[in-house]
């Protein structure tokens, strides 16, 4: 009988892992980051687009200036927001104590918020209706959550579409695996005492066997990939608006942001 449980720090807390689930507290950062899409990428972004339309038609600044200024102005705000709820979540759920572990946890949540906003910028540029923007944004991120290796383990995902390429395109994959590495690396836990007493299981075994985490690179690489995805979505947004503007100019239309 395969042991589906391992002890939490010093055997005082335990989590169930039956059928492909995961410790909910470890994946909380990704959930917080995903949950921010409605606030940071929906109504707030619609207002920003309205301001940009007016300023662009007036000829005050171009697309490059808007993308850079929007990124610089939003980054401090979106970085501060996850700190307080992140601290509450981190210590209430009893995750590994330590400034370095907590700092990494908050950094992942911050990058997830910025990444979600960048993704919603792309969707808002393509979809002309505000309600459709919310619906499509929720659908896209819902699919990413399902394919992120959190609800179902990576090897249990259907190969076609769900794992290749959706699993590797989901930013939840890199966020969750980074949080797993941050929590389990360097630790050991009591194994299931019903099978054999006085036996421990290492954090690396939990990551490799139970959670099927890719151990070929460190948690900082996961964080770097999230940053790269955020920059990629910003560049996609810039390209879409720039191309749409050039098409409008060739067609003799007014200059502005096309949604």
C-alpha positions as CSV (number, residue, x, y, z in Angstrom):
1,X,0.0,0.0,0.0
2,X,1.5,3.3,-1.1
3,X,1.9,5.8,1.7
4,X,0.0,9.0,0.7
5,X,0.8,11.1,3.8
6,X,4.0,12.5,5.2
7,X,4.4,14.4,8.5
8,X,4.6,18.1,8.6
9,X,7.3,19.9,10.7
10,X,8.3,17.6,13.5
11,X,5.2,15.4,12.9
12,X,2.9,17.9,14.5
13,X,0.9,18.6,11.3
14,X,-0.1,16.3,8.5
15,X,-1.6,16.9,5.1
16,X,-3.5,14.5,2.8
17,X,-2.4,13.8,-0.7
18,X,-4.8,11.3,-2.1
19,X,-5.4,11.1,-5.8
20,X,-3.2,14.0,-6.9
21,X,-4.0,16.8,-4.5
22,X,-1.5,19.1,-2.8
23,X,-1.0,20.9,0.5
24,X,-3.4,23.8,0.1
25,X,-1.2,26.2,2.2
26,X,1.8,25.7,-0.1
27,X,-0.3,26.5,-3.2
28,X,-1.9,29.5,-1.5
29,X,0.5,32.0,-3.1
30,X,-0.5,30.9,-6.6
31,X,-4.2,31.1,-5.6
32,X,-3.7,34.6,-4.3
33,X,-1.9,35.6,-7.4
34,X,-4.6,34.1,-9.6
35,X,-7.4,35.7,-7.5
36,X,-6.0,39.2,-8.2
37,X,-7.0,39.2,-11.8
38,X,-10.5,40.6,-11.2
39,X,-9.1,43.6,-9.3
40,X,-5.8,44.3,-11.0
41,X,-6.6,43.2,-14.6
42,X,-10.3,44.0,-14.9
43,X,-11.9,47.3,-13.9
44,X,-8.6,49.0,-13.1
45,X,-7.2,48.2,-16.6
46,X,-10.5,49.4,-18.3
47,X,-10.0,52.8,-16.7
48,X,-6.4,52.9,-17.7
49,X,-7.3,52.2,-21.3
50,X,-9.9,55.1,-21.2
51,X,-7.2,57.5,-20.0
52,X,-4.8,56.3,-22.6
53,X,-7.3,56.7,-25.4
54,X,-7.9,60.4,-24.5
55,X,-4.2,61.1,-24.1
56,X,-3.2,59.3,-27.3
57,X,-5.8,61.1,-29.4
58,X,-4.4,64.4,-27.9
59,X,-0.9,63.4,-29.0
60,X,0.6,63.7,-25.6
61,X,2.6,60.4,-25.6
62,X,2.9,57.2,-27.6
63,X,2.5,53.5,-27.0
64,X,6.0,52.9,-25.6
65,X,5.7,55.6,-23.0
66,X,2.3,54.2,-21.9
67,X,3.6,50.7,-21.4
68,X,6.7,51.8,-19.5
69,X,4.8,54.3,-17.3
70,X,2.0,51.8,-16.6
71,X,4.6,49.2,-15.5
72,X,6.5,51.5,-13.3
73,X,3.4,53.0,-11.6
74,X,1.7,49.6,-11.1
75,X,4.7,47.6,-9.8
76,X,5.1,49.3,-6.3
77,X,1.3,49.1,-5.7
78,X,1.0,45.4,-6.8
79,X,4.1,44.5,-4.8
80,X,2.9,46.0,-1.5
81,X,-0.6,44.5,-1.7
82,X,0.4,40.8,-1.2
83,X,2.7,41.4,1.7
84,X,0.1,41.7,4.5
85,X,-2.2,38.9,3.4
86,X,0.9,36.9,2.5
87,X,2.2,37.2,6.0
88,X,-1.1,36.2,7.5
89,X,-1.4,33.2,5.2
90,X,2.2,32.1,5.6
91,X,2.3,32.0,9.4
92,X,-1.3,30.9,10.0
93,X,-0.8,27.8,7.9
94,X,2.5,27.0,9.6
95,X,4.8,27.0,6.6
96,X,8.6,26.8,7.1
97,X,9.8,29.7,9.3
98,X,12.6,31.9,8.1
99,X,13.1,35.2,6.5
100,X,14.4,33.7,3.3
101,X,11.5,31.3,2.9
102,X,8.9,34.1,3.6
103,X,10.7,36.5,1.3
104,X,10.5,34.0,-1.6
105,X,6.9,33.3,-0.9
106,X,6.0,37.0,-1.1
107,X,8.1,37.5,-4.2
108,X,6.2,34.7,-6.0
109,X,2.8,36.3,-5.0
110,X,4.0,39.7,-6.2
111,X,5.2,38.4,-9.6
112,X,1.9,36.5,-10.0
113,X,-0.1,39.7,-9.5
114,X,2.0,41.5,-12.0
115,X,1.9,38.6,-14.5
116,X,-1.9,38.4,-14.2
117,X,-2.3,42.1,-14.9
118,X,0.0,41.8,-17.9
119,X,-2.2,38.9,-19.2
120,X,-5.4,40.8,-18.7
121,X,-3.9,43.8,-20.6
122,X,-3.5,41.5,-23.6
123,X,-7.0,40.2,-23.3
124,X,-8.5,43.7,-22.8
125,X,-6.7,44.9,-25.9
126,X,-8.2,42.0,-28.0
127,X,-11.7,41.8,-26.6
128,X,-13.9,44.9,-27.2
129,X,-16.4,44.4,-24.4
130,X,-15.7,44.7,-20.7
131,X,-17.9,41.8,-19.6
132,X,-16.5,39.6,-22.3
133,X,-13.0,40.6,-21.1
134,X,-13.9,39.4,-17.6
135,X,-15.4,36.1,-18.8
136,X,-12.5,35.3,-21.2
137,X,-9.9,36.3,-18.6
138,X,-11.5,34.0,-16.0
139,X,-11.7,31.2,-18.5
140,X,-8.1,31.5,-19.6
141,X,-6.8,31.5,-16.1
142,X,-9.2,28.8,-15.0
143,X,-7.7,26.5,-17.7
144,X,-4.2,27.5,-16.6
145,X,-5.1,26.5,-13.0
146,X,-6.4,23.1,-14.1
147,X,-3.2,22.5,-16.1
148,X,-0.7,23.8,-13.5
149,X,0.0,20.5,-11.8
150,X,-1.8,21.5,-8.6
151,X,-5.2,19.8,-8.9
152,X,-3.8,16.9,-10.9
153,X,-0.2,15.7,-10.8
154,X,1.7,16.3,-14.1
155,X,1.9,12.7,-15.0
156,X,-1.9,12.3,-14.6
157,X,-2.7,15.1,-17.1
158,X,-3.8,13.9,-20.6
159,X,-0.8,14.2,-22.9
160,X,-2.6,15.9,-25.8
161,X,-3.4,19.6,-25.3
162,X,-3.7,19.5,-21.5
163,X,0.0,18.7,-20.9
164,X,1.5,19.6,-24.2
165,X,1.5,22.5,-24.5
166,X,-1.0,23.9,-21.9
167,X,0.9,22.6,-18.8
168,X,4.1,24.3,-19.9
169,X,2.3,27.5,-20.8
170,X,0.6,27.8,-17.4
171,X,2.4,30.2,-15.1
172,X,0.8,28.3,-12.2
173,X,3.2,25.4,-12.9
174,X,6.2,27.5,-12.2
175,X,4.7,29.4,-9.2
176,X,3.5,26.2,-7.5
177,X,6.6,24.3,-8.1
178,X,8.7,27.2,-6.9
179,X,6.7,27.3,-3.7
180,X,7.0,23.5,-3.3
181,X,10.8,23.8,-3.5
182,X,10.8,26.7,-1.1
183,X,8.9,24.6,1.5
184,X,10.3,21.1,1.2
185,X,14.0,21.4,0.1
186,X,16.3,20.5,3.0
187,X,13.6,19.1,5.3
188,X,12.8,15.6,6.4
189,X,9.5,14.2,7.8
190,X,8.3,11.1,9.6
191,X,7.0,8.5,7.2
192,X,3.7,6.7,7.6
193,X,4.1,5.0,11.0
194,X,1.6,2.3,10.0
195,X,4.1,0.9,7.5
196,X,7.3,1.1,9.4
197,X,8.3,3.0,12.5
198,X,11.2,5.4,13.0
199,X,11.6,6.0,9.2
200,X,11.9,9.4,7.7
201,X,11.2,10.7,4.2
202,X,13.3,13.6,2.8
203,X,11.8,16.7,1.3
204,X,13.5,15.8,-2.1
205,X,11.6,12.5,-2.1
206,X,8.3,14.3,-1.4
207,X,9.0,16.7,-4.3
208,X,10.2,14.0,-6.7
209,X,7.8,11.1,-6.0
210,X,4.7,12.6,-4.4
211,X,4.5,16.0,-6.1
212,X,6.4,15.2,-9.3
213,X,8.3,18.5,-9.2
214,X,11.0,19.1,-11.8
215,X,14.3,19.2,-9.7
216,X,16.7,20.0,-12.6
217,X,16.7,23.7,-11.6
218,X,16.3,25.7,-8.4
219,X,13.3,27.7,-7.2
220,X,15.0,30.9,-8.3
221,X,14.8,29.7,-11.9
222,X,11.0,29.2,-11.4
223,X,10.9,32.9,-10.2
224,X,13.0,34.0,-13.2
225,X,10.6,32.2,-15.6
226,X,7.6,34.0,-14.0
227,X,9.4,37.3,-14.6
228,X,10.1,36.3,-18.2
229,X,6.4,35.5,-18.7
230,X,5.4,38.8,-17.3
231,X,7.7,40.7,-19.7
232,X,6.5,38.5,-22.6
233,X,2.9,39.4,-22.0
234,X,3.8,43.1,-21.8
235,X,5.6,42.8,-25.2
236,X,2.6,41.0,-26.7
237,X,0.4,43.8,-25.5
238,X,2.7,46.4,-27.0
239,X,2.9,44.5,-30.3
240,X,-0.9,44.1,-30.7
241,X,-1.6,47.8,-30.0
242,X,1.3,48.9,-32.2
243,X,0.2,46.7,-35.2
244,X,-3.5,47.7,-34.7
245,X,-2.5,51.4,-34.8
246,X,-0.4,51.0,-38.0
247,X,-3.3,49.2,-39.6
248,X,-5.7,52.0,-38.6
249,X,-3.3,54.6,-40.0
250,X,-3.0,52.8,-43.3
251,X,-6.8,52.6,-43.5
252,X,-7.1,56.3,-42.9
253,X,-8.5,56.1,-39.4
254,X,-7.8,58.1,-36.4
255,X,-4.8,57.3,-34.2
256,X,-5.6,55.6,-30.9
257,X,-5.8,52.5,-28.9
258,X,-7.9,49.8,-30.7
259,X,-9.8,47.4,-28.5
